[in-house]
Amino acid sequence: MPQIDDYVHPFAEVALSNITREYPFASHHLARSVADIVPAAEKNPAFANSYDWHSSVHMHYLLASLLGTEAAHGAGWRERAVEVLTAHLSEENMLAEAAFLRGSPSWERPYGWAWAVELDRVLNASGIPELRALGTHTQVLAETVFDLVAAWLPKAAEPVRHGVHSNTAFGLRRILLGARVAGRHDVVDVIAGAARRFFAEDAAWNFTQERSGHDFLSPGLCEADLMAEMLTEDELATWLPEFLSELSPESPALTPVKVLDPTDGQQSHLYGLGLSVAASVMRLAPRLVAIAEKTDHDELMAQAKGMLTRVDSLMTPGLASAVSDEYVSSHWLATFAWEALSLSR
């Protein structure tokens, strides 16, 4: 198992490099007129960097998370990191970013929304006074996301089950956790209701055929992650083993996919797939173990322990690529790598 402290400094360097790099930048927004064709920084003064808006948001989240580690104390990059975060996450910039989201209510839904909530959560939970002060600025961004979620979900007919940014379950789980911390019980209730409507009847997910050539998420494991957060203990004891019944240590879903062309931005998503799957396994396997112990279910226990044996091989390619010279990978992968490493401790 890799040692997490070995990655703090290289990931901080990657995050700092990304959030101070303006180009190349993919500006994914709707232009309603020629007036909207302006430099990205005019519309998004905080997050017009790190290749695209959502990657910028979660690279800011990553840097804030890294600053909270022991390895960051006295690090040469610490002061610079605080300076950049303070400049980017100013009150003025956060008001502008929140206004842009309100004016484009389906933009970055739900992936970018989720990372905005995560950024706010980590800042407000930080033990570093400078970061907690920035949390007072990012609250307007998180509250905007909560309001957008509350307006969107009741009108969503079906979930999106793709293994990319638009995946509904991946975003909702993170927003749910942030809404709980923020005391937005209205949003928690809306998400819980939508999750039950979308996923409660699902069973025996097909983990053999779910992958595609540019996935960075497992739709099945994202769904299981969300339901594990909002079902009661008794409900989960029935739902989770049934839903994961087709998943075994030998499943293709638990095997890393070889990236044949690391310069292909879509194919490089597969590095992230290994990392996100590993993270889901580390969250879900203990749930299965607890259920197996309570029900004296030996096969379920073997399944859970077998899933965990796949974590190292799933993580290895993504950990290397997170700090590579290939910008199509390094502009985003370190966030997913950090999450997996944090769970592996």
C-alpha positions in Angstrom: 0.0 0.0 0.0 1.5 3.4 -0.9 2.3 5.8 1.9 0.1 8.9 1.8 2.8 11.3 3.1 4.9 10.6 0.1 2.3 12.2 -2.1 1.5 15.4 -0.2 4.3 17.5 -1.7 4.0 16.3 -5.3 0.2 16.7 -5.3 0.6 20.2 -3.9 2.9 21.1 -6.7 0.5 19.7 -9.2 -2.5 21.6 -7.7 -0.6 24.9 -7.5 0.6 24.5 -11.0 -2.9 23.8 -12.3 -4.8 26.5 -10.5 -2.3 29.1 -11.7 -2.3 27.9 -15.4 -4.9 29.6 -17.6 -4.4 27.8 -20.8 -5.2 25.4 -22.3 -8.8 25.9 -21.1 -12.0 24.3 -22.2 -14.9 26.8 -21.7 -18.0 24.6 -21.6 -20.8 27.1 -21.5 -23.8 28.3 -23.6 -23.2 31.5 -25.5 -26.5 33.3 -25.8 -24.9 36.1 -27.9 -21.5 37.3 -29.1 -21.3 39.2 -25.8 -20.7 35.9 -24.1 -17.6 35.1 -26.2 -15.1 36.6 -23.8 -12.1 35.3 -21.9 -13.0 32.7 -19.4 -11.6 34.7 -16.5 -14.2 37.5 -17.1 -17.0 35.0 -16.4 -15.3 32.8 -13.9 -12.7 34.9 -12.0 -11.8 32.1 -9.6 -12.0 28.9 -11.7 -10.8 29.8 -15.2 -7.7 27.6 -14.9 -6.7 23.9 -14.6 -8.2 23.1 -18.0 -11.9 23.5 -17.1 -14.1 24.8 -14.4 -14.8 21.6 -12.5 -11.2 20.5 -12.5 -10.2 24.0 -11.2 -12.8 23.7 -8.3 -11.6 20.3 -7.2 -7.9 21.3 -7.5 -8.6 24.1 -5.1 -10.3 21.6 -2.9 -7.3 19.3 -3.1 -4.8 22.1 -2.2 -6.9 23.1 0.8 -7.1 19.4 1.9 -3.3 19.0 1.5 -2.7 22.1 3.7 -4.4 20.4 6.5 -1.9 17.5 6.7 1.1 17.3 9.0 3.4 17.1 6.0 2.3 20.6 4.9 3.6 22.2 8.1 6.7 24.2 7.3 6.6 23.1 3.6 8.1 25.5 1.1 4.9 25.6 -0.9 2.6 26.3 2.1 2.7 30.1 2.1 2.3 30.3 -1.7 -0.7 27.9 -1.5 -2.5 30.1 1.1 -1.8 33.2 -1.0 -3.2 31.7 -4.2 -6.3 30.3 -2.5 -6.9 33.7 -0.7 -6.6 35.5 -4.0 -8.9 33.1 -6.0 -11.5 32.5 -3.3 -12.1 36.2 -2.4 -15.6 37.2 -1.5 -15.9 39.2 -4.8 -14.9 36.2 -6.9 -17.2 33.8 -5.0 -20.2 36.1 -5.5 -19.3 36.2 -9.3 -19.0 32.4 -9.5 -22.3 31.9 -7.7 -24.1 34.4 -9.9 -22.8 32.6 -13.0 -24.2 29.3 -11.7 -27.6 30.9 -11.0 -27.6 32.3 -14.5 -26.8 29.0 -16.1 -28.7 26.6 -13.8 -27.9 23.3 -15.7 -24.2 24.1 -16.2 -21.7 21.8 -14.5 -24.6 19.8 -13.1 -24.0 17.8 -11.0 -20.2 17.1 -11.1 -19.0 20.7 -10.8 -21.7 21.4 -8.3 -20.5 18.5 -6.1 -16.9 19.7 -6.0 -18.1 23.3 -5.2 -19.8 21.8 -2.1 -16.8 19.8 -1.3 -14.5 22.8 -1.5 -16.8 24.7 0.9 -16.9 21.8 3.3 -13.2 21.3 3.5 -12.5 25.1 4.0 -15.1 25.4 6.8 -13.8 22.3 8.5 -10.1 23.4 8.3 -8.0 23.9 11.4 -6.2 26.7 9.5 -7.7 30.1 10.3 -6.9 31.5 6.8 -8.8 28.7 5.2 -11.8 28.9 7.5 -12.0 32.6 6.6 -12.2 31.6 3.0 -15.0 29.3 3.9 -17.1 32.3 4.7 -16.7 33.3 1.1 -17.4 29.9 -0.5 -20.7 29.5 1.4 -22.5 31.5 -1.2 -21.3 29.1 -3.8 -22.4 26.1 -1.8 -25.8 27.6 -1.0 -26.3 28.4 -4.7 -25.7 24.7 -5.5 -28.1 23.6 -2.8 -30.8 25.8 -4.2 -30.2 24.6 -7.7 -30.3 20.9 -6.5 -33.6 21.5 -4.7 -35.1 23.0 -7.9 -33.7 20.4 -10.3 -34.3 17.0 -8.7 -38.1 17.0 -8.4 -38.2 17.6 -12.1 -35.6 14.9 -13.0 -37.4 12.0 -14.6 -34.5 9.5 -14.5 -30.9 9.5 -13.2 -27.9 9.6 -15.5 -26.0 6.4 -15.2 -23.0 7.2 -17.4 -19.5 6.7 -16.0 -18.5 10.4 -16.6 -19.3 13.9 -15.2 -23.0 13.7 -15.7 -23.4 10.7 -13.4 -26.2 11.5 -11.0 -25.2 9.3 -8.1 -21.6 10.5 -7.9 -22.6 14.1 -7.6 -25.6 13.6 -5.3 -23.6 11.7 -2.7 -21.1 14.6 -2.3 -23.8 17.2 -2.2 -25.8 15.1 0.3 -22.8 15.0 2.7 -22.2 18.7 2.3 -25.9 19.6 2.8 -25.9 17.6 6.1 -22.9 19.5 7.4 -24.4 22.8 6.3 -27.8 22.0 7.9 -29.6 22.2 4.6 -32.2 19.6 5.7 -34.4 20.5 2.8 -31.7 19.5 0.3 -31.0 16.3 2.3 -34.7 15.3 2.0 -34.8 16.2 -1.7 -31.7 14.1 -2.5 -32.9 11.2 -0.3 -36.3 11.2 -2.1 -34.7 11.3 -5.5 -32.3 8.5 -4.6 -35.1 6.2 -3.5 -37.1 7.0 -6.6 -34.1 6.4 -8.9 -32.4 3.5 -7.3 -34.3 1.7 -4.5 -35.6 -1.0 -6.8 -32.3 -1.8 -8.5 -30.7 -5.2 -7.9 -27.9 -7.4 -9.3 -26.1 -4.7 -11.1 -24.2 -5.9 -14.2 -20.6 -5.2 -13.4 -19.4 -7.2 -16.4 -20.5 -4.8 -19.1 -20.7 -1.4 -17.4 -17.3 0.0 -18.5 -16.8 2.1 -21.6 -13.6 3.5 -23.2 -13.7 6.9 -21.4 -15.3 6.2 -18.0 -13.7 7.5 -14.9 -16.6 6.3 -12.7 -18.3 3.0 -12.1 -22.0 3.8 -12.4 -22.8 0.8 -10.2 -20.4 1.6 -7.4 -21.4 5.3 -7.5 -25.0 4.2 -7.0 -24.0 1.9 -4.1 -22.0 4.7 -2.5 -25.0 7.0 -2.6 -27.4 4.5 -1.2 -25.0 3.5 1.5 -25.2 7.1 2.8 -29.0 7.4 2.8 -30.6 4.0 3.5 -31.2 2.9 7.0 -29.0 0.2 8.4 -31.8 -2.4 8.0 -32.6 -1.3 4.5 -28.9 -1.3 3.5 -28.5 -4.8 4.9 -30.9 -6.0 2.3 -30.3 -3.6 -0.6 -26.5 -3.6 -0.8 -25.8 -7.4 -0.9 -28.5 -7.8 -3.5 -27.2 -4.9 -5.6 -23.6 -6.1 -5.5 -24.4 -9.7 -5.9 -22.8 -9.9 -9.4 -19.5 -8.3 -8.2 -16.6 -10.5 -7.4 -12.8 -9.9 -7.1 -12.5 -11.3 -10.7 -15.0 -8.9 -12.1 -13.8 -6.7 -15.0 -15.1 -3.7 -12.9 -12.3 -4.4 -10.3 -9.5 -4.8 -12.9 -7.6 -1.7 -14.1 -7.9 -1.0 -17.8 -4.7 -0.5 -19.7 -4.4 3.0 -21.2 -3.0 2.5 -24.7 -2.7 6.2 -25.5 -1.9 8.4 -22.5 -2.1 11.6 -24.6 -5.8 10.9 -25.4 -7.8 13.0 -22.9 -10.8 10.8 -23.1 -8.9 7.5 -22.7 -6.9 8.9 -19.8 -10.2 8.9 -17.9 -9.5 5.2 -17.3 -6.7 6.1 -14.9 -9.3 7.9 -12.8 -11.6 4.9 -13.1 -9.2 2.7 -11.2 -8.8 5.4 -8.5 -12.5 6.0 -8.1 -13.4 2.3 -8.1 -10.7 1.7 -5.4 -12.2 4.5 -3.3 -15.7 3.0 -3.6 -14.4 -0.4 -2.7 -12.8 0.9 0.4 -16.0 2.6 1.5 -18.3 -0.2 0.6 -16.4 -3.3 1.7 -16.6 -2.4 5.4 -20.3 -2.0 5.0 -20.5 -5.6 3.6 -18.3 -6.9 6.3 -20.6 -5.4 9.0 -23.6 -6.9 7.3 -21.9 -10.3 7.0 -20.9 -10.3 10.6 -24.4 -9.4 11.7 -26.0 -12.1 9.5 -23.3 -14.7 9.8 -23.0 -14.7 6.0 -19.6 -16.3 5.1 -20.0 -15.8 1.3 -20.6 -12.1 1.8 -17.6 -11.8 4.0 -15.4 -13.5 1.4 -16.8 -11.1 -1.3 -16.0 -8.1 0.8 -12.4 -9.2 1.6 -11.8 -10.3 -2.0 -12.9 -6.8 -3.2 -10.3 -5.2 -1.0 -7.5 -7.3 -2.5 -8.0 -5.4 -5.8 -7.4 -1.9 -4.4 -3.6 -1.7 -4.9 -3.7 -2.8 -8.5 -6.6 -0.4 -9.3 -4.7 2.6 -7.8 -1.2 2.0 -9.2 -1.6 3.4 -12.7 -3.6 6.5 -11.6 -1.1 7.4 -8.9 1.7 7.5 -11.4 -0.3 9.5 -14.0 -1.5 12.0 -11.4 2.0 13.6 -11.4 2.9 12.9 -15.0 3.8 15.4 -17.7 0.7 14.6 -19.6 -1.6 17.5 -18.9 -4.7 15.6 -20.0 -4.2 13.5 -16.9 -2.4 15.8 -14.4 -5.0 18.5 -14.5 -7.4 16.4 -12.5 -6.2 13.0 -11.5 -4.5 14.0 -8.2 -7.8 14.8 -6.6 -9.1 11.3 -7.2 -5.7 9.8 -6.2 -5.8 11.8 -2.9 -9.2 10.6 -2.0 -8.2 6.9 -2.6 -5.0 7.4 -0.6 -6.9 9.0 2.3 -9.2 6.0 2.5 -6.3 3.6 2.4 -4.7 4.8 5.6 
